[in-house]
Amino acid sequence: MPSLDIVSEVESAEILNATNNAARELTTRFDFRGVDATITFANDVVTLKAEADFQCQQLLDIFAAQLVNRKIDPTVMEYDKEAFHSGKTFSLNVSFKQGIAADVSKKMIKMIKEKKIKMKVQAQVQGDEVRVTGKKRDDLQAVMALVREADLGQPFQFKNFRD
């Protein structure tokens, strides 16, 4: 019986590459010349530091653009709206969504069941991923298209597509 796993994960190596590329771009930016600004990655958290709050937001835009270049959806980023002020610098910590939260997986399963595919496929939560099994590959591909089109607040990948 065909099955697939729907997951939401980001590779740390790709985040590190995006961080390094953003730091490299930061050194060439005219608007950051003479400004004490840094982008660092440690323990799956990217820290953006600058002298002003709006500069932190610019660093966030630079980093998001580098994530897009690395084929990572920027919706995986979790951060505060305003930068944290400490001394002379503002800092913004960016973490990343890993796995599918329980409420999102419930929405996904409900969405799959509401479609006409419900007689042909079954979805179940397995930890931080969702397993979908069906009678035909076409049904699973329809579920994949449905999940891609849905706006659930994070990107999803499909693994273990088996016949």
Residue pairs with C-beta under 8 A, 6 or more apart in sequence:
1 133
1 134
1 135
2 133
2 134
2 135
2 136
2 137
2 139
2 140
2 161
2 162
2 163
3 131
3 132
3 133
3 134
3 140
3 160
3 161
3 162
4 131
4 132
4 140
4 143
4 144
4 158
4 159
4 160
4 161
4 162
5 126
5 129
5 130
5 131
5 132
5 158
5 159
5 160
6 100
6 108
6 129
6 130
6 131
6 132
6 147
6 156
6 157
6 158
7 99
7 100
7 128
7 129
7 156
7 157
7 158
7 159
8 76
8 97
8 98
8 99
8 100
8 128
8 154
8 155
8 156
8 157
9 98
9 99
9 157
10 72
10 76
10 96
10 97
10 98
12 44
14 70
14 71
14 72
15 41
15 44
15 46
15 67
15 72
15 96
16 41
17 70
18 63
18 66
18 67
18 69
18 70
18 72
19 39
19 40
19 41
19 46
19 63
19 66
20 41
21 66
21 69
21 70
22 39
22 59
22 62
22 63
22 65
22 66
23 38
23 39
23 40
25 62
25 66
26 32
26 37
26 38
26 39
26 59
26 62
29 62
31 58
32 50
32 55
32 58
35 50
35 51
35 55
36 49
36 50
36 51
36 88
36 89
37 48
37 49
37 50
37 51
37 55
37 59
38 47
38 48
38 49
38 50
39 46
39 47
39 48
39 49
39 59
39 62
39 63
40 46
40 47
40 49
41 47
44 95
44 96
44 98
45 93
45 94
45 95
46 63
46 93
46 94
47 91
47 92
47 93
47 94
48 56
48 59
48 60
48 63
48 83
48 91
48 92
48 93
48 94
49 56
49 89
49 90
49 91
49 92
50 56
50 58
50 59
50 83
50 89
50 90
51 88
51 89
51 90
52 90
53 82
53 83
53 85
53 90
55 90
56 83
56 90
56 91
56 92
57 83
59 92
60 79
60 92
60 94
63 94
64 74
64 77
67 73
67 74
67 76
67 77
68 74
73 154
73 155
75 153
75 154
75 155
76 96
76 97
76 154
76 155
77 94
77 95
77 96
78 94
78 95
78 96
78 97
79 92
79 93
79 94
79 95
80 92
80 93
83 90
83 91
83 92
84 90
84 91
84 92
84 93
97 154
98 128
99 127
99 128
99 129
100 108
100 128
100 129
100 130
100 154
100 156
101 128
102 125
104 152
104 153
104 154
105 125
105 130
106 125
107 152
108 123
108 130
108 147
108 150
108 152
109 123
109 124
109 125
109 130
111 146
111 147
111 150
112 118
112 121
112 123
112 132
112 143
112 146
112 147
113 123
115 142
115 146
117 134
117 139
117 142
117 143
117 146
120 134
120 135
120 136
120 139
121 132
121 133
121 134
121 135
121 139
121 140
121 143
122 132
122 133
122 134
123 130
123 131
123 132
123 143
124 130
124 131
125 131
132 140
132 143
134 140
134 143
137 163
140 161
144 158
147 156
148 156
